[in-house]
Structures are given as C-alpha cells and as structure tokens.
Amino acid sequence: MAVYFVTGKLGSGKTLSAVYKIKEYLMQGRKVATNLNISLTGMFGYHAKNINLVRIPDKPNLMDLDAIGKGNLSYDESLNGLLVLDECGTWFNSRSWADKSRQELINWFAHARKLGWDILFLVQSLHVVDKQSRLMFAEHVVYCRRTDRLRVPYIHWVLQLVTLGRFQMPKIHLAIVKYGDSPTALVTDRWVYQGSPLYAAYDTKQQFSDFYSHGAFCVLPPHYYVLKRAQINVGFFMRLTKIYFKRAKRLSLVLAGILLCLIGQFFYQKYAPVMSKETGILLTNITIDSAITHGNQTHYQFKTPSGVVSEQVLIQDGITVTPVSACQARLTLRGVSYDIAC
C-alpha cells in the first residue's frame, strides 16, 4: 500500500497529476474514490462502460469513508483501489489535529492498507501538514513542476530575442516522487504527462465546501445514459409505425387514409399526362418536326410515335397550339399545357 502527499504551488498541476493517476487506475479496472468532480465523458468518451468511480463529499467524515467499502478484496496489493483527497491542508494542520472528528479520520487512514486503498493527499506544501501526520503517513512525497515555467540559463534569453519574445517551453508536467518527507530523500519514480488531454476530465474551478449536500455515491458510466444513434433500417421504421399506431384510434386512422387517397387522386388528375381521345397521342410524346413562319404567324409539323401530323390534325382533336418560337410551342388540352420543342 502506498500513501502519497502530492505537493506544489498554485497552478503547478497537483490536481492534474491526481487525475492522471485516477485515469491510470480506472483503465486497469481498479476502484477509485475521490472528492474531485471527475467527468468520465471527458476522460474516456461516450462509450465507457466498466468504470468503478465513487464520488465522496468535499470534506468526508468517517461515515463517508466507511461507505466506500474496500478498494481491493484480494491480498494482491497491485490491485489496490485509489483514494484521492484534495485540499487536505485544512485537515492535517495543527489547528484541526485535536478535532475529535478528524481523529476518527486519522484512525481510518491508519488502517487503509487493510481495506485495500492507495491514498493521494493533495496539499500545497508539506509544511502545512502537522508533524505527527507527516511522520505517520508521508511515505512518498510528490513534487509537481511545469516545464513551461522553467528558464534555461544563457539559452532562454537568446531564444526570446530570436523569436521576438514568443518563445516558451512546452507545457509538460513533471511529478517527482521521493521516498520520505526529506528534500534529500531518494527519488523512486517520475510521472511525466501532458495536461491538455486531461483538462476536460475534471472541473478546474471546483470549490470545496464544508456543507456538501450529498453523501458518497457511484458515478454512472457514460455508456448507460448517453443517447445512442438509432440504426435507420426496416426494423426502425416498423418500430416507429407501431409506436404511432398504438397512440392513434382506429377511426382516426381510417379517416386519415381516406383523406390521403382523395388528395392523391386530386393531384393525379391535375398533373397526369393528357391523351388526345381521337388520335390516342400523349402530348408528352409530341415534338416539333418542322416549322414555317409567315410574318407573325408560325405553322408547325409535329412528329408523333405514329408519324408526322400537321397542326390542323391536333386542332381538330381539341388541342390548342400556341407558337412560342420556330423551335418551341405550347400545346393545351383540357386546361393542361405542355411545352414541346424540336
């Protein structure tokens, strides 16, 4: 079991390092409990399913910690769960150390190993933590740094000059893990990560309150509440019609069907192709074969599927011929007009 005190100044990436470890534990299928507002959609997307994340109050008491249960049911400590607590400077300072409710928490943390939990305490500085707490729990101390705040001697000002003051080191977070609370303690690990993929995974403006209105609860994975796009197929339309048919009454459906038939019949009669009764010719099958223009009058010869006919034949069939140009005319029969061309 490992206990870490994650330290760093404001904006150095303490919470970001904790979110980095939370994602690592969740990807391994291990249990995580934290007082941070974690966004699972921002961390894993909309299809994450097998996630065991517990949100505990901002400042949990003994009852809240008992409610999260065990982080690991086996004896293999590599499968331990992770407990992340932010703003621990208000818990472990010398003023609150004598608080009876805090003493219950100290007792729980002392037995956290037997419950299968690894713990991350986030504080701005290890000096705000009571000495007795440091001696009891500070097994590992993590110092958070940001590379974009570093300045390389002799080289940095040259690069600033060349780039007209726009040069900046890449924003990469470095967390140095030391064994013990001494600044000269041995370095046991280094966590190197980029912050941009993790920004959407938590609320950077979260404020911690003594009056959090909820108890400990499990965070529902996105797979169970994000709406999925339906597949547009035959089954989709069958289900859709079944739903709407159940909502409507039979009489209203019959009347709606009759109304649709009448509307369809009306538009069919209005826009259906018109056929001459005498010649049996569809107007849409007629084209101009030739034209003769005398002054303002134009006379046509029309080509039909049965052969070439004169303008007089169409007029005898009740078709009105309106000249438009030498290669275009308008035929009208029973109020329906068609434009034909050569």
N, C-alpha and C positions, 0 to 999 in steps of 0.2 A: 504494500500500500504506500502511495506517495502523496505527500502533502506539499503544496507549492504556495508560496507567497509571491504573487506577481506584483512587482513594483514599477513605478515610472511616473514621470511628471505628467501634467495635463497635456493630452494630445499625443502622448508618446506611443499609444497603441496597446494599453493594458487590456481593455475590453476586447480589442481586436484579436489579441493573442488568445484570450479565453474562447472567443467564438471559433478561432482556428482549431483549438483542441476539441471543442464541442462537435464540430463537423467531423473531425477525425474519429471520435468515439462513436458517433451515430453511424458513420459509414461502415464501421466494424460491427454494427449491430448491438452495441452496448448501451446501457441505460444512462441517461443524463438527467440531472435535476439542476435547475438554476433559477435565480431571481431576475434574470435578464429577459427582455422581450425579444424572443427569437422568432424570425419569420422563416418558416420552413419552405415556403414557395420561393423566397429569395435565396435560400441556401441550396435547395435541391430541385427546384422547379415544381411543376404541377402534377407530376406523376409519382411522387414519393409515397410509399405505402407503409413499409415496415420500419417505423420510427417509434422509439420509446423515449419521449421527452416529457418531463414533468416541470411545470411552472410553479414555483413556490412563492410565497409573499416576499415583498421587498426586504423586510426585516423579519425573518421567520422566527418562531418560538419553538419550544421543544415539541409541541403537538404537531406542528407543520413538518418537522424533520422526521418524527415518528411515522407520519402519514406516507412518506415516500418509500418506506419499506427498505428492502435490501437491494443493493446495487449489483450483487453477484451471489448466486445461490451455490456456486461450486467453491472448491478450495484453490482454484487456479486464479491467482491474483492478476494475471494478464487479461482476465475477463472482467475486471472490476468496473463498476459504473463511475461516473464523474459527477461530482457536486461542485458547482461554480457559484460563488457568492461575491457579489460586487459591493463596493462601499463598506468594506469591513473595518475601516478606520474608526467608525463610530461604535463598533462592538468591542474591539480589543484594546481600546485605550485605557489608561489608568483610571479615568473617571468612572467608566462603566464596569470596570472589572469587579467591583464589590456588589454590583446589582445581582439580586438573587435569581432573576430570570436569566441573566447572562451566565450565571454559574451553571445552570442546567444545560445550556448550550455547550459550555466547555466540557462538561461530562459526556455529552453526546459525541462531540468531536474526538474525545479521547478514546471512544470505543468505535469510531467509524470504520476502522480496519476490519473489525469482526463483522461488520454489516456489509462489507464488500464495496467500499467507496474510496475513490481517489478524490482529493479536495483541492480546489484552486481558490485561494483567498486573494482578492484584488484590493490593494491599498496603494496610496500614492507614495508612501515612504514607510520603510520598516521601522523608523524611529517613532511613528505614531502608535505603534503596537506596544502594548505593555510587555515589559521584560519577561515576565513569567510566561506569557503567551508565546513569545519568541522561543524561549527555551523548550517549551512543550511541543510546539507544532512546526516550527520553521525548519523542516527537514531540507527543503530545497527553496532557494530564493531566486526569482527570475527578475532580471533587469531588462526592461524594454527600451529599445533605441530605434530611431528612424534615420535612414541613411540620407534623406533629403535635408536633414538639419546639420549634417556634418560638413566641415570645411577642410579641404586638403591643403596643407601648408605649401606655399610657394606656387602651387599649380592653380589653385582656385581663382586667385585674382587675375591670372593670365587668361584663363578661360572666360572669366567675366568680361575682360577687356575685349577679347576677340569676338564674343557673341553679343556685345553691347549690353551687358548686364542681364542677359536672358538665360545664362547657363544655370542649371540646377541639377543636383544629384538625383538619380532615380529614387522614387518613393518605395523603398523596400523596408520591411520591418524585420528587426533582428532582436530575438529574445535570448539572452544568455542565462543559462541555468547553472547555478552554483550549489554545491553541497554544503549547506550550513548558512548561517546568517553573517558570516565574516566576509568583508570585501575581498580578502585574500584567499577565500575558500577555493577549492578545486572546481574547475568547470566540468560539469558532467554532460551537458548537452547544449545544443543551439537550435532554436526554432527560427527558421528563415522562411518568410512568406510574404506575399504581395497582398496589400489590403483591398485593392479595387474589387476582386471577386467576392469579398465578404461584406462590403458596405451595405448591400441590400438584405443581408441576413439578420440584422438586428437594428434596434431603434437607437440611433446615436444620441438622440435628445431625451432619452428616458430619464425621468426624475423619480427618485426613491422617496417613499413616504412611510411614516410610522402608522398610517391609517389605511393600509391596503385593504380593499373591500372584499377580496376573495381569499379562499384558502388554497391549499395545494390541489392542482388539477392536471390531468394529462392533456397535452396538446394534440389535437386531432390532425393526422397527416393529411396533406392536400388531396390525396387520391380519393378520399371519402366525401369531400364537399365541393370540389371544383367541378363545374358542369362540363360534361363531355359532349363533343360534337356528334350528333346522330349521323349514321350512315344512310345516305339517300339511296334506297333500293326499293324493291317491290314490297318487302315486309314493312318498311317505314310508312308507305302510303296506305297499306292495309290497316296498320295500327291507327293511323291518323283518321281514316274514314270511320273506323269502328268507334273511336272516341266521340266524334261529332255526331254519328248516327245515334249513339246512346243518349246524347243530350237533347236531340230533337224528337218531336212527336211524329207518329206515322202520318197523320192527316196533313201536317205542315210539309212533310217530305213529298207526299203525293201532289199537293198543290204547287210546290216548287218545281217538280218535274214537269207538270202540265205547262206552267209558265215558261220554262226554258224551251219546251217544244214549240210553243206559239212564237216565241221570239226568234227561234231558229228558222221556222217556216217563213216568217215575215222577211227576214234578211235574205233568205234563199230566193224567194220570189222577186225581190227587188234587184238583186245583183246576179241572178243566174243568167248564163248566156242565152240570148234570144234567137229563135229559129224562125225563119220565114215559113208560113204554113203552105204556100203554094209550091215553092221550089225546094223546101226542106233544107235550106242552106243556113248554117250557123254564121252569123255576122263576123264572128272572130276568125273564121276561115277565109274571109274575103280579102284580097289585096288588089292594088291598082295595077292593071296591065299596061294601059296607055292612057294619054290624056290629050285633048285638043282644046286650045284656047282661042276664042274669037272675041276680041275686045275684052269686055269684063266677064264674059261667060266662059266656063270651062266644062267640057263634057268628057266623061270617062268611059273606058272599057275595063271591066273588072274580071279578075281571074278567080275562079272558084274550083273546088275539087272536081266538079263535073265538067269544067271547061270555062271558056271565056264568054261572058254575057255583057250585054250593053246596059247603060244606065237606065234605059226605059224599062227593061225587064224588072229591075229592082223597084222602080217606082210603081209598076203595076202590082207588085207584091206588097205594097203599102210601106215601102222603105223610103224615107226622105233622105236625099243626097245633098249635102251642103259642102260646096267647094271650099277648100282652105288654101291649097296651092296646087301646082301641077303634079306634085307627088304626095299629096295628103288630102284626105276628105273625111267628112264626118257622116256616118250612117246612123239614122234614128228610126227605131221601130218600137211602137207602143210606149213611147216616153223614155226609152233606154237608148243612149247614144254610145257609139263606138268610133274611135279614131283609127283609120286604116292608112297605110302608106304603100309605097311601091314595093 
